[in-house]
Amino acid sequence: MVSKIRFSQNILKIKETSDNVFVFFENNYYYDLKNSIFFNIAKSRDLDFFNDKIIYSIDNVLYEYSEKGENKKVFEFFNNILFFSNNEVLITVDLDEILFLNHNYEVFYYDFIDHKPDLILVHDDYLFVSKRDILRIYDLNNPFLNEEISLNMPIIDIEYDGNYVYLSFYSEGAGIYEIDKNLNLIEKEFIYFFNAYKMIK
């Protein structure tokens, strides 16, 4: 069965979270597919679902959205915030630091990075962060367990499924790797083909 929803505005993008789907429109309007409601957040850079609430960022501040308009500031940092959630851990990223927040919006782990990442992927169990040919993997159940890996080829896309990470490289093709208990990558297969700028698992 296929359901169709027709909106009065053009869709800019669709963001799927762990248990919801958000539709982005022009003029800072959004649609919450799970609850079938429209809402407006001025100047928001991004939004997600955490603590059973819609959260969003404006510059260096995270807010919880309220339908009554009494939006609550829950976290403030000294740099602009990008954030990613797996519903258990909230990860915020700025130019040179990654912060891991618990459900009380308290930092329980942080790490420094050299530059703003090229790619970020959050899965139920792992956070993947890449810059050029460097991939860093964090265990979201224990972020103190993390590993930085040099792959000697610029990474242009990351996907993860079933304990396998799929990496596409700028000029060589794509590799399929298994992640061991120490977060090392074990190459299972390498496919030489055209540049895959986006992979779908």
C-alpha positions in Angstrom: 0.0 0.0 0.0 1.3 3.4 -1.0 0.3 6.6 0.9 0.5 10.0 -0.7 0.5 13.4 1.0 0.3 16.5 -1.1 1.7 19.7 0.5 1.1 23.3 -0.5 4.8 24.1 -0.4 7.8 22.5 -2.2 9.8 20.0 -0.2 13.4 21.0 0.4 14.5 17.7 2.0 13.3 14.8 4.1 15.1 13.6 7.3 14.5 10.2 8.7 15.3 9.7 12.4 15.2 6.5 14.5 11.5 6.7 15.0 10.2 9.6 12.9 10.3 11.4 9.6 10.5 15.2 9.2 9.8 17.1 6.0 11.6 20.4 5.5 10.0 23.3 3.6 10.9 26.9 2.8 10.5 29.7 5.3 11.5 27.4 8.3 8.3 25.2 8.1 8.5 21.5 9.0 6.1 18.6 9.1 6.2 15.9 11.7 5.0 12.7 9.9 4.6 10.7 13.1 2.2 13.2 14.7 0.9 14.7 11.5 1.6 18.3 12.5 3.2 21.3 10.9 5.4 23.6 13.0 7.7 26.6 12.4 11.2 27.2 13.9 12.9 30.3 12.7 16.6 30.1 11.8 16.9 26.5 12.8 20.0 24.7 11.4 18.7 21.2 12.0 16.2 19.2 14.0 15.9 15.7 15.4 14.0 13.6 18.0 15.5 13.0 21.4 14.0 12.4 24.9 10.6 11.9 23.1 10.8 15.6 22.0 11.7 17.5 18.9 15.0 19.3 19.4 16.6 21.9 17.2 19.7 24.1 17.1 20.1 27.8 16.5 23.7 28.8 16.3 25.3 27.6 19.5 22.2 26.6 21.4 20.0 23.5 21.5 16.3 23.8 22.3 13.3 21.5 23.0 10.4 22.4 20.8 7.0 23.1 22.4 3.7 23.5 20.6 2.8 26.2 23.0 5.7 28.3 21.8 7.6 28.0 25.1 10.7 26.4 23.6 13.2 25.4 26.3 16.9 26.0 26.0 18.6 22.7 27.0 22.3 23.1 26.1 24.6 25.9 25.1 28.1 25.7 23.7 30.7 28.4 22.6 30.6 27.3 18.9 27.8 26.5 16.5 26.2 23.1 17.0 25.5 20.3 14.5 23.8 17.4 16.3 23.0 13.8 15.6 20.9 11.4 17.8 20.5 7.7 18.2 17.8 8.3 20.9 20.3 7.1 23.6 23.2 9.5 23.0 23.0 13.0 21.6 26.2 13.9 19.7 27.0 17.6 19.0 29.8 18.5 16.6 31.5 21.9 16.1 34.6 22.8 14.2 37.1 21.0 16.4 35.2 19.1 19.1 32.7 16.2 19.5 30.5 16.2 22.6 28.4 13.2 23.8 25.4 14.2 25.9 23.1 12.0 28.0 19.3 12.4 28.5 19.9 15.2 30.9 21.9 17.1 28.3 25.1 16.6 30.3 28.4 16.0 28.6 29.8 12.6 29.6 32.5 12.4 27.0 34.2 14.7 24.5 36.9 14.4 21.9 38.9 16.9 19.9 39.2 16.7 16.1 41.6 18.5 13.8 39.0 20.0 11.4 35.3 20.0 10.7 34.5 16.5 9.5 33.7 15.8 5.8 31.2 13.0 6.7 29.3 12.0 9.9 27.2 8.9 10.2 25.4 7.8 13.4 24.1 4.3 13.8 22.5 2.6 16.8 25.9 1.3 18.0 28.5 3.5 16.3 29.5 7.0 15.3 31.6 7.3 12.1 33.5 10.6 11.5 35.8 11.1 8.5 38.1 13.7 7.2 39.8 13.1 3.9 41.4 9.6 4.3 41.0 9.4 8.1 38.1 7.5 9.6 37.3 7.7 13.3 34.9 5.2 14.9 33.2 5.6 18.3 31.3 2.9 20.2 28.2 4.7 21.3 27.7 2.3 24.2 31.1 3.4 25.4 32.6 6.4 23.6 35.9 6.0 25.5 36.4 3.1 23.1 37.2 4.7 19.8 39.7 4.2 17.0 41.2 6.3 14.3 42.1 4.6 11.0 44.1 5.9 8.0 42.8 4.4 4.8 45.2 6.2 2.4 42.3 7.2 0.1 39.8 10.1 0.5 36.5 8.9 1.7 33.4 10.2 -0.1 30.6 8.2 1.5 29.9 5.9 4.5 27.1 3.4 5.1 26.7 0.8 7.8 24.6 -2.3 8.0 24.8 -5.6 10.0 28.2 -4.9 11.5 29.7 -4.1 8.1 30.8 -0.6 7.1 30.7 0.4 3.4 33.2 3.0 2.4 33.3 4.7 -1.0 36.6 6.3 -2.1 37.3 9.2 -4.4 39.2 7.4 -7.1 39.4 3.6 -6.3 35.9 2.2 -5.7 34.3 0.9 -2.5 35.3 -1.4 0.3 33.3 -3.6 2.6 34.7 -4.0 6.1 33.8 -5.8 9.2 34.2 -4.1 12.6 35.9 -6.2 15.3 35.5 -5.7 19.0 38.4 -3.3 19.1 36.9 -1.2 16.3 39.5 -2.3 13.8 38.3 -2.7 10.2 38.7 -6.1 8.5 38.5 -5.8 4.8 36.0 -8.4 3.4 35.8 -7.2 -0.2 36.9 -4.4 -2.4 35.1 -3.4 -5.6 36.8 -1.4 -8.2 34.4 0.8 -10.2 33.3 4.4 -10.8 33.2 6.9 -8.0 30.1 6.3 -5.8 29.3 9.6 -4.2 26.3 8.1 -2.5 25.5 4.6 -1.4 22.2 3.2 -0.2 22.3 0.2 2.1 
